[in-house]
Amino acid sequence: MSKAQAIEKALERVFQESEIEIVNDSESHRGHGGYSDGETHFKLIIKSSKFNGMSRLEKHRAVHEALGSDLLRKIHALELQLTDK
């Protein structure tokens, strides 16, 4: 399973009925630090009612918890765009 697929599976498990877009931005970082296998830099765009009433930090923590530490260790850079639904 690719990292993108693992990210999608982990997010869909927690953020059901949410709009989730996963963008692999790794190629634009080829040659930069952290680039290794073409799956190192991701942008996640999530619109979810689960974020209602959460601060920005709480939203970020919720996504990190959903992904889990094992998967996060395999990702060099993660850009998050998180909004309420």
Stockholm file with secondary structure:
# STOCKHOLM 1.0

chainA/1-85         MSKAQAIEKALERVFQESEIEIVNDSESHRGHGGYSDGETHFKLIIKSSKFNGMSRLEKHRAVHEALGSDLLRKIHALELQLTDK
#=GR chainA/1-85 SS CCHHHHHHHHHHHHSTTSEEEEEECGGGGTTSTTCCSSCSEEEEEEEEGGGTTCCHHHHHHHHHHHHCHHHHHTCSEEEEEEEEC
#=GC SS_cons        CCHHHHHHHHHHHHSTTSEEEEEECGGGGTTSTTCCSSCSEEEEEEEEGGGTTCCHHHHHHHHHHHHCHHHHHTCSEEEEEEEEC
//
